[in-house]
Amino acid sequence: MRIEVSKEAAEKILNKKPDEAKLILNLNDGAGKFSDLAGSCSLDLAFDLVFVGSDEDLHEYTAEVDSDIGTFYVKPYSLDYLDQENHLRVSSMGMLVLSGTYSGIISGNVPVKDKTTMTKH
């Protein structure tokens, strides 16, 4: 599995990257310490990119997806929503869009969040 990141998307993401941070592709489904949303029965998917410290405990994010800007750490079950070949691009409105080669748009607005200063529990 792979995510092709366009040049424009890479610039948008990497301009926000703290030193030594790891990058999570988080399915924002209410599960996991980086999900902002409460659990829901909604049919739409919400992914976000989350920067975390290099020493962050990622026991919930044990799957890895290769990309043009490095490894994305993901919750293993969220791989079910991705294609083998995926794309992360900037839309005409300036938002990051995650799409699959066969499935089309997976998440129409992928925000980038910095949780590197988040207090560890």
N, C-alpha and C positions, 0 to 999 in steps of 0.2 A: 504494500500500500504506500502511496506517495501523494504529496500535495505540491503541485507546481505553484510557486508564488511569483506573481508578476513583478517586474522591476518597481513599479509604482507602489504596489502593496508592500514589498520588502522595505522600501524607503520609509513608508508610513509606520511600519511595525518597528523597524530597527532604530528609528529616531527616538522612540520611546523606551528602548531597552536599557535597563540599568546594567552596570558592569556585573559580570559573573552570574547573571540571571538565567534561569531555566524557563522554557516557554511551554505552557499548557494550552492545549486545545480543549476547552472545557465545554461539555454538554451541560448547559445551564438548566438542569432538570430538577433542582431542589436537593439532589444527593451530592454529598461531598462538601468539604469545607470551603471550596471556592465558588459554590453556586449561590447566587444572590436571590434567585427566585424560589418561592415555595413550591412544593409539588403541585402538579396540575394535570388535568386530563386533556389539555389542549393538544390539537393535532399538529401544530407547527413546532419546528425545532428552533432552539436558540443556542447557538454556540458563541463563545467568546474566547479571546486569547488573553491569558493571564500570565504575567511575569511573576515568578516567585524566586526567592533566594536559592542559591546553589546548594544550601544545606537543608532545604525544606523537605519534610517527610512527605513523600509522594506515594505512599502505600496504596492509595486509591487509584493512582494514575500509572499503572504498571505496563500498559501497552505503549508502544512507540511508533510514530509515523515519521518517515523521512520527508524532508522538504528542502527547497533551495536555500533556506536560511537556517538549517539545522534540524534537530529532532524536536518534534512536538510530543509531549507526554499526554496520554489520554486515558480515560476510564475504559477498560477493555470492552464493556458492552456498547459503548458509543461507536465503536468501529462498525456496528451493524448499520449505522446510518450513512456511512461513507462508501464511495465507490473505490475500486482499486486505484483509479487515477482521479485526483481531485484538483481543483484550481481555486486559488485565492487571489482575487482581483479587486481593484478599486472601481466602484460604480461611477456613473456620471454625476451622482449626488455626493461623491466623496466618501462613501461608506465601503467597508470591506465586505465582499460577498464571497461566500464559500459555495462552490458548485461541484457536482460530479460529472464526469464525462457522459454517463448514461442517465443519471437521475435528474440532471438539471440543477436548479438552485436548491441548495440544502438549507442555508441560512442567509437571509438577505441583508442582515446587518450584524457584523461580527465586531463588537467593540474590543478595544485593547485596554487592559486593566493592569495596573502595577500594584501587586500585593507583596512586594519585597519587604515592606516595613511592617507587615501584618504580624501581630503578636502570636507566638507559637503557644499551643496548648499541649 
